[in-house]
């Protein structure tokens, strides 16, 4: 099921085209196996500082996603050039998330 960005106006202007293309490409490659794409870190906390902050994105997919799909996304040009200092993608399957141990104590790590 496709969901629009929850609040695209809350995204930093310089990141909007990059993140919209990242989500579009991820949907195209993962198809019905895609569960969610969401920001973490300073972007999620609304503390992103252009030129200083990284862009951290987590993608959750069904375990049935064919292996080559991740290679397609991580190919020579997985997304447009990221305007942030650095980017980080984390890939989780729903299977892995359901078996992941909770943090030792609540909080942001």
CORTA-V721684 format. One record per helix or strand. SS is the DSSP state (H for helix, E for strand). FROM is the first residue (numbers start at 0). LEN is the number of residues. If there is no record, write none. Layout:
ss=SS from=FROM len=LEN
ss=SS from=FROM len=LEN
This chain:
ss=H from=7 len=3
ss=H from=12 len=21
ss=E from=33 len=7
ss=H from=40 len=4
ss=E from=54 len=7
ss=H from=66 len=7
ss=E from=86 len=7
ss=H from=93 len=6
